Amino acid sequence: MAHIPTAAEIAVARQALAEADPALARAHEQTPVFEWRLRRGGYEGLFHMIVDQQVSVASAAAIWARVVAGLGGVVTAEAALAHDIEHLRTFGLSIQKARYAHEIARAQVEGRVDLDRMDGLSDAEATAALVSIKGVGRWTAETYLMFCEGRTDVFPGGDIALQEAMRWADGAADRPNEKQAYARAEAWRPHRGVAAHLLWGWYGGVKRGEIAREEVIMGAAA
């Protein structure tokens, strides 16, 4: 069962991050208290994350509603495998996502990856298990472990919004690439997942106009 990080745990981790890394101190000061983003896990959770990718929020919600209805109201690996690829596509899924629905389902029912019992695996082991499934990339695996299992030291370095917030935090001219983002986040162990939530919160607040940010690059106001 996923552990939901408490408000107190998040607050302690945020303070530790701000004290350990001045680059995060301003983000910490400007970003309001947030709750952990927790989603349903298991087969349903991973399949849902795949459905949500590369489409608008509204489109994803509409497609997912059709998936749930089409599978009889309960999204399980067995229910997905009871329908062929073409039938899954009638729910609004692309052929690729319909195939991934089967790939994930087979991994579950064959016991190659038990999505309901990953708590005995380390973060690295769990990530490796997830990316072994066709259609599940590293970003998907890491965000699944964060949002569906409540893991607090997982950092999806390939996330563009995180990379941009990291650029702001470091006052850099260029956004870090994925490799650089992972390397930079090493300083935030064992709270990298909290750092990700903090940076996402800061980024979102700035984009919505709720947080004022003065960008400084190489000592000059930009």
C-alpha positions, 0 to 999 in steps of 0.5 A: 500500500502506498505511503502518503507523505504527511504534511509534517514529513514534507515540511521537514524535507523542504526545510532540509533542502532549503538549508542544504542548497541555497538554490532551492531556498528561494523556491522554498520561501516562495512556494506555498504548502503543498500536498503530495500528488497521489494517484491510484496505483497498480495496473489501473494507475500505470495504464492511466498514466500512459493514457494521459500522455501526449494528449490534452487534459480534457481529451485524456479525461474523456478517453479514460472515462470511455476506457473505464466504461468499456472495461465494465467499470473496473480496470484490471489487467485481466479485463484489458486482456479480455479485449483485443487491440482493435476493440480497445481502440474503440475507447479512443486509444491510439493503436500504440497505447492499446498495445501498451495496455496489453503489454502492461497487462501481460507483465502483470498477469505473467508475474514479471512485474507485480504492480501491486507488490513493489514495496519490497523493491528499492527505487532503482529496482522498481524503476528497472522493473517498470522500464522492462515493460514495453511502452514504459519509459523512465519518466513514466516509471519515475512519476508512477513511483512518485505519484502512485507509491508515494516514494519521496526520493525519486526524481524524473530528470527528463521532465521539462518543467523540472528542468526549467525550474532548475534553470531558474533556481541555479540562475543558469542561461541554459536549461539542463538536459536530462543527464545534467538534471539527474546529476544536479538532483544528487545533491537533494538525496534523500528528498529528491521527490520532495524537491521535484514537488517543490520545483513543480509548485514553484514553476506552476505558481510562476506560470499562473502569475501567483509567484513573482520571479526575478530571473538573474543570469550571470549576475545580470537582470533578465 
